[in-house]
């Protein structure tokens, strides 16, 4: 709107960069708060897993969906680690790096 009503405005690039900078600042602030919140949730999860064992005397206070998600992701990463640790077969690409002399 400012460009339509103010025809003598010549420095539109400066305004565009200023708006872009403030948009970046706002999005960065929002994502920083989101990151801190996610870190706090996972730290609470870790403390709950370390202090409680899931029995009737010491039940988990973590949400069951988060607990199943983490256990499923652990199973997936264990399977990937198992596949990555097997030795190379003869028909696979894989060379050992040798030091240059």
Secondary structure, DSSP 8 states (H G I E B T S, - for coil): -HHHH-TT---HHHHHHHHHHHHHHHHHHHHHHHHHHHHHHHHHHHHHHHH--SSSSS---S-HHHHHHHHHHHHHHHHHHHHHTS---TTS---------
